[in-house]
Amino acid sequence: MNQTKETLKSIISNKNVLFITTKNLDYIRNVQELSIIKSYAKSVTTIGSYKMNYLCRLIYVFFKLLFINTKNFDIIFVGFAPQLVIPIFHRKLRKKYIIEDFFISLYDTCCFDRKYFEPTSRTGNFLYDLDKKTIASADFIISDTNAHKDYFVTEFHVNDSEKIHTLYLEADFSLIESTNDALIKKGPVPYESTDSQYHVLYFGSILPLQGVNIILNAINILKYDKNIRFTIIGPLPKSIRLSAPRRDNITYINWLSNDELYEYIRSADLCLAGHFSSDIAKASRTIPGKAYIYQALNKPMILGDNSANHEIFTSTEPNIFFVPMGNHIELAKLIHSIYLKEKSQS
């Protein structure tokens, strides 16, 4: 057990905990945190939803918070995006010990990652203040990487940096085990391939920092090599979809259930983790959630060469490969060299 888990254990042991999240309850981070809380707390009450629509989840959470009596709880644990909960319900929560998962900065995400607003605009300044106030309101803060922790401390001028702790993501092993059962019942993965083809897979929500354009440009270089098969799983926006490379050995899938997704991952010879964008600073401060899944399934993977990924992954591991971020040519070369090495050993 790492230090952050040990500290959380000491804080929540035998306490009555209210867990609040606006992200869907089966989200990997929520599953991880609820597992920790349920292992040590005296009781756990959860306010969250499995609904896919974010607005519906937000309305549901707000409605529940309006009527819940927080006097019955020792600790308030606010999961994903505490900026949407703590400032609004500050009066109701302020007298309690508050743990928050500062998984993302709304200022960083909206102004530098998605680039919806200028950092110096009114909205940019509002989001900056919202992030800063949310950090100040918490007694104990969880971050996903040391790189993000350092960024939050510097960017938001956190006086007490010791209250921010790194808790790395973990794959949901219950889902992996359920997929094992599904594989036994359902048989082989549902896509056409041959034993001679080398299967390279990527899945994601196709966010800008993931650098899907880098992946597609690398595939474009390799698309004529029919010995390599590519599968891209995720909702490609129209602007990317229209220019995406097309060949018989390239498959695009918009969405899969978790069981189906895990089957595809298991069938892959090589998985692309990322992040690959070199234009968005956040890409270098976060470890892609899919990397933990690939690791749990013992899959060879390619990671972006950045400080966050190096916090837990090393190139000395046989299944771990790093590539310069933002470089589709180097990514294509690495995919091909890994394929050739595997081919020579088979």
N, C-alpha and C positions, 0 to 999 in steps of 0.2 A: 504494500500500500504506500503510495507516495505521500509527501508531506502535506499537501493540500487536503487530501482525503482524511489524513490523520487529524488535521486541525478541524475540519468540518465535523468529523466524528465527535470530537471533544465538545464542540459547540452545540450540536443538536441532540446528543445522547439524552434520552429520557425527557425530551422536550415535546411540547405540542406544536407542530409546524403547519403553517398554511403555505402551500405551494401555489404560486400564480404564474400562468404563462399565457401569452397571446399566440404562441406558435402551436401548431397541431400537436396533440399529446403524444403521438407516435414518432415525433421528430427525434432524431438520434440523441440530441443534447438533453431533451426532456426525459427521455427514457433513462439516460445515464444518471441524471441528477435525482430523479425519483427513486431509482434503485438505491442510491446512497442514503437518501433520507429515510426510506422505509426500513433500511437495515439497522438504523440506530435510534430513530426518533420514537418517542412514546406513542404518538399518534400523528397521522398525516391527513390533512384535508386538502383536496386538490380543486382549484378553479381553473378549468381549461376545457378545451373542446377538440374533438376529432374532425370537425368540419373543415373542408378544404378551403373554403373562401375566407380570406383574412378578415374582411369587414364583419362577416357573420360571427367569427370567433371573438373579435374585439367587442362587439355589442353584447355577446353572451357573457364575457368576462366582466365587463363594466356593470351589467345588470346584477350579476351575482355579488360583486363587491359592494354595491349600493346597500344590500340588505344583510350582509354577513356581519356578525359581531366579532370584532378582532380581539375583544377582551379574553376570549377563550384560548388564545394562542400565545406562546412564548416567543416564537420566531416567525417572521414573514420572509419567505424565500421567493424572490421574484426572478423567474427564468428569463427566457429570450425577450429582448427589447424592454427592459425595465423603464426606459424613457416614456413609454406609453402608459405606464401604470403609476409609478411612484409620484411624479409631480401632480397628477390629477387627484390621487387619493392620499396626498401627503398628510393631511390632518388625521385621517383614519389610521395611518400606518406609523406615524412619527414616534409614538411612544414605545414601539416595539423594536426588538433587535432585528435589523434588516440585512439579509444576505441578498445580493443581486448578481446575476450573471451578465456582466457587461460584454456580451459576445460581439456586438458591433457598435460602432459609433455612428449615430444617424448623420452627424455632420460629415464625417469622412465618407460614409456610404453615398449620401445624396449629392455631395459637392465634388468629390474627387473620384469615386468609383463609378457611380451611374451618371454623374455630371448633370443632374437635374437643375441645380442652382449654382450660381457663382458663390464662392466662399464668403465674399464681402457683401453679398446682397442681404436684404432684410431677413429673408428666409434662412440664408446661410448663418447669419449672426444668431437668429432664434434657435436653430438646431445646435449651434455651438454652446449657447447658454443652457439649453435643455440637457445636453450631455454632461456639462460641468456640474449642474445642480443635481443631476441624478447620481453622479459619482459622490458628491458631497453628502448626499442623504443616506448613504449606506454605511453600515458598520464593517461589512466584510464583502469584498468584491472578487468575483471569479473572472479570469480572462482565459482565452483558449491557448495562447502562446506567450512566451517571455517577450517576444518581439512586439506583440500587441500591448502587453503590460507596459513596456518601456515607452511605447508611443503614447499611451493614455496618460502616463505620469508626466511626460514632457509637454504634450499638446494642451492638456487641460490643467497644468500647473498643480498637480496633486501634492499637497503638503505631506501627507502621511502615505508614502508609497508602500509601506508595510501592510496596508490593509488590502492591497491587490495581490491575488494569488493565482498561479497558473494551474489550471486543471485541463489536461489534454483530453480530447474526445476519445471515446472507445466505441468499437463496433458493437451492435446489438447482437450478442451471442444467442439470445433466445430466438431471434429471427433466423440466424444461421442454422440453428438446430431444427427449426420448423421447416426450413428449406431442405435440409437433409431428408426429412421424412417425405416431403413433396417429391423430391427427386426419385426416391424409391418407388413411389406410387405412379408417377407420371412418365418416367423413363427419360429418354434422351432429350437434349435441348432442341427446341422447335425452330431450327433454321437449317437450310441446306448448305452443306460444306463437304469437303473431301478430306481424307486423312492427310493428304499432302499439303493442304492449305494451312498457313500460319495465321491464327486468328488474333487480331489486335482490336481492343475494345476501349471505347470511351463512353461514359455516361455523365450527365450533369444537367443542371437547370439552365445552362447556356447564359450565364452571367458574364458581363464584360471582362472581369478580372480573371476568369477561367481561361481566356485566350483561345477560344474555339477556332477563331480564324487562323491561328498558328497551326492548330491540328489539321484543319482542312487544307491549308497550303502544303503541309508536309505530305498529306495523303495524295494531293494532286501530283506531287513529284513521283510518288510510288505507285500510282494507280494502274500503270501498265504491267506491273509485276503481279500476275494472276496467282502466284504462289502465296501471296499475302492477302488476307481478307480483312476488311475493316468494318466494324459495326459502330455506329454513332447513335446513342440513345439520349434523347432530349428534345425539347421543343425549339427547333431552330427558327428564329424569326425570318420573315419573308426576305429581308434584305440579304441574309446569309444563305438561305435556302436556294435562292435563284442562281447563285454563283457557285454553289457547292459542287465539287467534282462528282461525275457520274460514270460508273463502270459496273459491270456485273459483279465485281468483287467488293463493292461498297454498298452497305445497307444502312438506311436511315430509319430509325424507329422513334416516333414521337413520345410514346409513353408506355410503360410496362408496370404491372403490379410488382410488389416486392419479391414475391416468389419467383416470378418470371425473370426479373432483373438478376437475381442471385444465380439463376440457372445460366444465364448468359455470361456472367462473370466467371462462373466455374468452368465454362467451356472455353474461355479465352486463354491464349498462350502468353499474351502480354497485355497489360492494362496501362492506360494513360491516366495519370493522377493530376499532374500540374502543380500549382497553377502556372500557366505559360505566358500570361500577359506581362510585358515589361513596361507598359505605359501607365499602370495603376499601382501605386505604392502599396496599397493594401494587399495585393497579390503576394508580396514578399513577406508579409507579417502574419499570414495565416496558413495553416496546414489544411489541405482539402479533406473534407470528411470522408470522401471515397477512399483516400489512402489508408485509413484505418480498416475499412472493409477489405480492401485488397490484402493488407497485411494479415488480417485474421484468417483469410482464405488462402494464405501463403502463395499469392500470385505475384509474379514478376511485374514490376511497375516502373514507370518513368515519372520522375518528379522534377519540378522546376528547381533550379539551383539557387536557393535563397536561404537566408538565415533561419526562418521559421522551420522549414523542412529539416534542416540540419540539427534542430534541437532534439529530434528523436530518431531520425533516419541517417544512416551512414552508407557511403559507397562501398564499404568493406563487406556489407551484407550481400550475399550472392544474388538476391532478387531485386536489389535496389539500384536504379540508374538515375543519374542526374543529367539535365540538359540546360544550357543557357536559356534563360527566359527571353521570349520574343524572337527566337531564331528558328524558323520553320525548316531551314536547310539542315541545321544541326540535328533537329528532331528527326527528320527523314533519314539522315545518315545513321543515327543511333538505332532507330527501329530496324533498319536494314541490317546493320551489323549484328544486332541481337538475334535477328532471324537467321542470319548465316551461321552464327556460332551455334545456335540450337540445332540447325540442320546438320552441321558437321558432327555434332555429338550424338545424333540419333541413328 
